[in-house]
Amino acid sequence: MKKFLLVSFILCSFYGFSTKANTSKNNTSVTENKTKNIGEMTIKETIEKLSESDKKKFKEIDLEKKEQKEVEDLTRKELNELGINKKSIETTFKAIEIQDDYEEAKKLFLQAIEEDKKNYLPYYYLGILVYQQENNIKRSMEYFEKAIEANPKNPMAYNNLAVRYGQVNMEKEQLALVKKMIKLFPDFPEGYFSLAAIHFRNKNYLDSIKYVKLAIEKYKKMNKLDYSYITESLKNKYEADAYYLLFLNYIGMEKYDEAFENSKEAYIFMAQKDNELRYTMYDTLVDIAQEIKKTNKIKYKEYSAVLNSLQFAEQLVKANKDLQERKSGDKTINSNPLKID
């Protein structure tokens, strides 16, 4: 079963210990045009296919803009309530707007700090950017520490600092900080997810399962803009990550019955939120079933029944989305059906 456990090791190395997976799996599933590629489609079919893709992208862009505006408004309100200098606030948001231009954004963030050293947001963004652009973990940690000092009530700075601790093998400091985060922010799911990821890394699977289940519970109760103004889209992504970590724990323990049973709820949630981790999970289950088939035909039939139910769930979710789109006047659906063996 080494093939299945490889996914777990990839997760650990990617997270450092715990950060949010940005999985983009190429879907190898069978589609309605399974015998055709773009070159073989008619002009009409090609236009329709591209149109579906563009519509989805435009919808995602519109949603992202709406959520970004919502977050910006709430953040501005928070900074004003903290008494941050208005000039520093405006400079910070100018920097955020041009953060793809690292050098210019960095200058503006540093300027915002000079304008008001109590403004935690420039420290936070610099902690992210110096790591992304310079791979400077030490400097990133310093910025997150300053963000916490400026505003001890922002949990995401703690979360990112804990990730950096993991990347430099400061495991004791990491564990202590995650436990502190849970104590300070008991309703914040990321603290529990982080602790679950630490236990997973150390192969303490039962403890990991305990805390990742708590994380999922907290996500479901969490208002979409609680704590650092996490948007609905981001919350759904984080919850999917938690379901996936729960799944990987069962794989790590070789508790395949539990993996199949618990995959149902996780898969339906991911399908509803159009999260591609479901394909990775499904493919892993297929591999396990194929392996079991060699030695246990009865168990293979049980696992196949679960796989069939996941395929059925995918079609139900697709049909429901189709219905909702038709009600809203958009009759085009872009679906990614499961591959069928």
C-alpha positions as CSV (number, residue, x, y, z in Angstrom):
1,M,0.0,0.0,0.0
2,K,3.0,2.3,-0.4
3,K,1.4,4.1,-3.3
4,F,-1.5,5.2,-1.1
5,L,0.7,6.4,1.7
6,L,2.8,8.5,-0.7
7,V,-0.1,10.9,-0.8
8,S,0.3,11.4,2.9
9,F,4.0,12.1,2.7
10,I,3.4,14.6,-0.1
11,L,0.8,16.4,2.1
12,C,3.2,16.7,5.0
13,S,6.1,18.0,2.9
14,F,3.9,20.4,1.1
15,Y,2.3,21.8,4.3
16,G,5.6,22.1,6.2
17,F,3.2,20.9,8.9
18,S,0.0,22.6,8.2
19,T,-0.9,25.0,5.5
20,K,-3.8,25.0,3.1
21,A,-3.4,22.7,0.1
22,N,-4.0,24.4,-3.2
23,T,-4.6,21.2,-5.2
24,S,-5.2,21.4,-8.9
25,K,-5.5,17.9,-10.2
26,N,-5.9,17.4,-13.9
27,N,-9.2,15.6,-14.3
28,T,-8.7,12.4,-16.2
29,S,-12.4,11.6,-15.9
30,V,-14.6,10.5,-18.7
31,T,-16.6,13.4,-20.1
32,E,-19.7,13.6,-22.2
33,N,-17.3,14.2,-25.2
34,K,-15.0,11.4,-24.2
35,T,-14.2,10.4,-27.7
36,K,-13.4,13.9,-28.9
37,N,-10.7,16.4,-28.2
38,I,-11.0,20.1,-29.2
39,G,-9.6,19.4,-32.6
40,E,-12.2,16.8,-33.4
41,M,-15.2,18.9,-32.2
42,T,-17.4,20.8,-34.5
43,I,-17.1,24.6,-34.4
44,K,-20.4,24.8,-32.6
45,E,-19.3,22.2,-30.0
46,T,-16.0,24.0,-29.5
47,I,-17.6,27.4,-29.0
48,E,-20.1,25.9,-26.5
49,K,-17.3,24.1,-24.6
50,L,-15.2,27.3,-24.4
51,S,-18.2,29.3,-23.5
52,E,-18.9,27.0,-20.6
53,S,-15.4,27.4,-19.3
54,D,-15.4,31.2,-19.8
55,K,-18.7,31.5,-17.9
56,K,-17.3,29.6,-15.0
57,K,-14.2,31.7,-14.9
58,F,-16.2,34.9,-15.1
59,K,-18.5,33.8,-12.3
60,E,-15.4,32.9,-10.2
61,I,-13.9,36.3,-10.9
62,D,-17.1,38.1,-10.0
63,L,-17.4,36.2,-6.7
64,E,-13.8,36.8,-5.9
65,K,-14.2,40.6,-6.5
66,K,-17.4,40.7,-4.4
67,E,-15.7,38.8,-1.5
68,Q,-12.6,40.9,-1.7
69,K,-14.6,44.1,-1.5
70,E,-16.5,42.6,1.5
71,V,-13.2,41.8,3.2
72,E,-11.7,45.1,2.4
73,D,-14.6,47.0,3.9
74,L,-14.5,45.0,7.1
75,T,-10.7,45.3,7.4
76,R,-10.9,49.1,7.0
77,K,-13.5,49.2,9.7
78,E,-11.3,47.1,12.0
79,L,-8.2,49.3,11.4
80,N,-10.3,52.4,12.1
81,E,-11.6,51.0,15.3
82,L,-8.0,50.1,16.3
83,G,-7.2,53.8,15.9
84,I,-4.7,53.3,13.0
85,N,-3.6,56.4,11.2
86,K,-5.8,56.9,8.1
87,K,-2.8,57.6,5.9
88,S,-1.2,54.3,6.9
89,I,-4.5,52.5,6.1
90,E,-4.6,54.0,2.6
91,T,-1.0,53.2,2.0
92,T,-1.5,49.6,3.1
93,F,-4.4,49.1,0.7
94,K,-2.4,50.7,-2.2
95,A,0.3,48.1,-1.5
96,I,-2.2,45.3,-1.4
97,E,-3.5,46.4,-4.8
98,I,-0.1,46.2,-6.4
99,Q,1.4,43.2,-4.4
100,D,2.2,41.4,-7.7
101,D,4.9,44.1,-8.1
102,Y,6.8,42.9,-5.1
103,E,9.4,45.7,-4.9
104,E,6.9,48.5,-5.1
105,A,4.5,46.8,-2.8
106,K,7.3,46.2,-0.3
107,K,8.2,49.9,-0.3
108,L,4.6,50.9,0.3
109,F,4.1,48.4,3.1
110,L,7.3,49.7,4.8
111,Q,6.0,53.2,4.3
112,A,2.6,52.3,5.9
113,I,4.6,51.0,9.0
114,E,6.5,54.2,9.2
115,E,3.2,56.1,9.1
116,D,1.8,54.0,12.0
117,K,3.8,51.2,13.7
118,K,0.6,49.9,15.3
119,N,-0.8,48.9,11.9
120,Y,-0.4,45.1,12.0
121,L,-1.6,44.5,8.4
122,P,1.7,45.6,6.6
123,Y,3.7,43.3,8.8
124,Y,1.3,40.4,8.0
125,Y,1.6,40.9,4.3
126,L,5.3,41.3,4.4
127,G,5.5,38.1,6.3
128,I,3.8,36.4,3.4
129,L,5.6,38.2,0.6
130,V,9.2,37.9,1.8
131,Y,8.7,34.2,2.0
132,Q,7.0,33.9,-1.4
133,Q,9.4,36.2,-3.2
134,E,12.7,35.8,-1.4
135,N,12.2,32.4,0.4
136,N,13.4,34.3,3.5
137,I,11.9,32.2,6.3
138,K,13.7,34.0,9.1
139,R,12.5,37.5,8.0
140,S,9.0,36.1,7.4
141,M,8.9,34.9,11.0
142,E,10.0,38.3,12.2
143,Y,7.2,40.0,10.4
144,F,4.6,37.7,11.7
145,E,5.9,38.2,15.2
146,K,5.6,41.9,14.7
147,A,2.1,41.5,13.4
148,I,1.1,39.6,16.5
149,E,2.8,42.2,18.7
150,A,0.8,45.0,16.9
151,N,-2.5,43.0,17.1
152,P,-2.5,39.9,19.3
153,K,-6.2,39.3,18.3
154,N,-5.4,38.3,14.7
155,P,-5.2,34.5,14.6
156,M,-3.9,34.2,11.0
157,A,-0.5,35.7,12.0
158,Y,-0.2,33.0,14.6
159,N,-1.2,30.3,12.1
160,N,1.4,31.5,9.5
161,L,4.1,31.8,12.1
162,A,3.4,28.2,13.2
163,V,3.8,27.1,9.6
164,R,7.2,28.8,9.4
165,Y,8.3,27.1,12.7
166,G,7.5,23.8,11.0
167,Q,9.5,24.6,8.0
168,V,12.7,25.1,10.1
169,N,12.0,22.1,12.3
170,M,11.2,24.2,15.4
171,E,8.7,21.6,16.4
172,K,8.4,22.4,20.1
173,E,7.8,26.1,19.4
174,Q,5.3,25.1,16.7
175,L,3.3,22.9,19.0
176,A,3.3,25.5,21.8
177,L,2.2,28.2,19.4
178,V,-0.7,26.1,18.0
179,K,-1.9,25.2,21.5
180,K,-1.7,28.9,22.4
181,M,-3.8,29.7,19.3
182,I,-6.5,27.2,20.3
183,K,-6.6,28.7,23.8
184,L,-6.8,32.3,22.5
185,F,-9.2,31.5,19.7
186,P,-11.3,28.5,20.7
187,D,-13.8,28.8,17.9
188,F,-11.1,29.3,15.2
189,P,-11.0,26.0,13.1
190,E,-7.4,26.5,11.9
191,G,-5.9,25.9,15.3
192,Y,-7.5,22.5,15.5
193,F,-6.6,21.7,11.9
194,S,-2.9,22.7,12.6
195,L,-2.8,20.5,15.6
196,A,-4.3,17.6,13.6
197,A,-1.7,18.1,10.9
198,I,1.1,18.0,13.5
199,H,-0.2,14.7,14.9
200,F,-0.6,13.4,11.3
201,R,3.1,14.3,10.6
202,N,4.1,12.4,13.7
203,K,1.8,9.5,12.7
204,N,-0.3,10.0,15.8
205,Y,-3.3,9.2,13.7
206,L,-6.0,8.9,16.4
207,D,-5.1,12.3,17.9
208,S,-5.0,13.8,14.4
209,I,-8.5,12.3,13.7
210,K,-9.8,13.8,17.0
211,Y,-8.6,17.3,16.2
212,V,-9.5,17.3,12.5
213,K,-13.0,16.3,13.4
214,L,-13.1,19.3,15.8
215,A,-11.9,21.5,13.0
216,I,-14.7,20.3,10.7
217,E,-17.2,20.9,13.5
218,K,-15.9,24.5,14.0
219,Y,-16.0,25.2,10.2
220,K,-19.6,24.2,10.0
221,K,-20.5,26.5,12.9
222,M,-18.3,29.4,11.7
223,N,-19.9,32.5,10.2
224,K,-18.3,33.1,6.9
225,L,-16.5,36.3,8.0
226,D,-15.4,35.2,11.5
227,Y,-11.8,35.6,12.4
228,S,-9.6,37.6,9.9
229,Y,-12.6,37.9,7.6
230,I,-12.3,34.5,6.0
231,T,-14.7,34.5,3.0
232,E,-17.2,31.9,2.3
233,S,-15.2,30.5,-0.6
234,L,-12.1,30.2,1.5
235,K,-14.0,28.7,4.4
236,N,-15.3,26.0,2.0
237,K,-11.8,25.3,0.7
238,Y,-10.4,25.0,4.2
239,E,-13.2,22.7,5.3
240,A,-12.5,20.5,2.2
241,D,-8.8,20.3,3.3
242,A,-9.9,19.1,6.7
243,Y,-12.1,16.4,5.2
244,Y,-9.1,15.4,3.1
245,L,-6.8,15.2,6.1
246,L,-9.3,13.0,7.9
247,F,-9.3,10.7,4.9
248,L,-5.5,10.6,4.8
249,N,-5.4,9.6,8.5
250,Y,-7.5,6.5,7.7
251,I,-5.3,5.7,4.8
252,G,-2.2,6.1,7.0
253,M,-3.7,3.7,9.5
254,E,-4.7,1.3,6.7
255,K,-8.2,1.6,8.0
256,Y,-9.7,1.2,4.6
257,D,-13.2,0.4,5.7
258,E,-13.3,3.7,7.6
259,A,-11.8,5.5,4.6
260,F,-14.5,4.3,2.3
261,E,-17.3,4.9,4.8
262,N,-16.2,8.5,5.7
263,S,-15.5,9.4,2.1
264,K,-19.3,9.7,1.4
265,E,-19.9,12.8,3.5
266,A,-16.5,14.3,2.4
267,Y,-17.2,13.6,-1.3
268,I,-20.6,15.1,-1.3
269,F,-19.4,18.3,0.4
270,M,-16.5,18.6,-2.0
271,A,-18.8,18.0,-5.0
272,Q,-21.2,20.7,-3.8
273,K,-18.4,23.2,-3.4
274,D,-16.7,22.0,-6.7
275,N,-13.5,21.2,-4.8
276,E,-11.1,19.0,-6.9
277,L,-9.7,17.2,-3.9
278,R,-12.6,14.8,-4.4
279,Y,-11.0,13.5,-7.5
280,T,-7.7,12.7,-5.7
281,M,-9.7,11.0,-3.0
282,Y,-11.8,9.0,-5.4
283,D,-8.7,7.9,-7.4
284,T,-7.0,6.7,-4.2
285,L,-10.1,4.7,-3.3
286,V,-10.2,3.1,-6.8
287,D,-6.5,2.1,-6.3
288,I,-7.3,0.5,-2.9
289,A,-10.3,-1.3,-4.3
290,Q,-8.2,-2.7,-7.2
291,E,-5.5,-3.9,-4.8
292,I,-8.1,-5.5,-2.5
293,K,-9.7,-7.3,-5.5
294,K,-6.6,-9.5,-5.8
295,T,-7.2,-11.1,-2.3
296,N,-10.7,-10.4,-1.2
297,K,-13.6,-10.4,-3.7
298,I,-16.3,-9.8,-1.1
299,K,-14.6,-6.7,0.2
300,Y,-14.0,-5.5,-3.3
301,K,-17.7,-5.7,-4.0
302,E,-18.4,-3.6,-0.8
303,Y,-15.8,-1.0,-1.9
304,S,-17.2,-1.0,-5.5
305,A,-20.7,-0.2,-4.1
306,V,-19.3,2.8,-2.3
307,L,-17.5,4.0,-5.5
308,N,-20.8,3.6,-7.4
309,S,-22.6,5.7,-4.7
310,L,-20.0,8.4,-5.1
311,Q,-20.5,8.4,-8.8
312,F,-24.3,8.7,-8.2
313,A,-23.7,11.5,-5.7
314,E,-21.7,13.4,-8.4
315,Q,-24.6,13.1,-10.8
316,L,-27.1,14.2,-8.2
317,V,-25.0,17.3,-7.4
318,K,-24.6,18.0,-11.1
319,A,-28.4,17.7,-11.7
320,N,-29.1,20.0,-8.7
321,K,-26.7,22.6,-10.0
322,D,-28.2,22.3,-13.5
323,L,-31.6,22.9,-12.0
324,Q,-30.4,26.0,-10.1
325,E,-28.7,27.4,-13.2
326,R,-31.9,26.9,-15.2
327,K,-33.9,28.7,-12.5
328,S,-31.5,31.6,-12.8
329,G,-31.7,31.7,-16.5
330,D,-28.3,30.1,-17.3
331,K,-28.9,26.7,-18.9
332,T,-25.2,25.8,-19.3
333,I,-23.4,23.5,-16.9
334,N,-19.7,22.7,-16.9
335,S,-19.4,19.3,-15.3
336,N,-16.5,17.0,-14.4
337,P,-18.1,13.6,-14.1
338,L,-16.1,10.8,-12.4
339,K,-14.2,8.3,-14.5
340,I,-16.0,5.0,-14.7
341,D,-13.9,1.9,-14.7
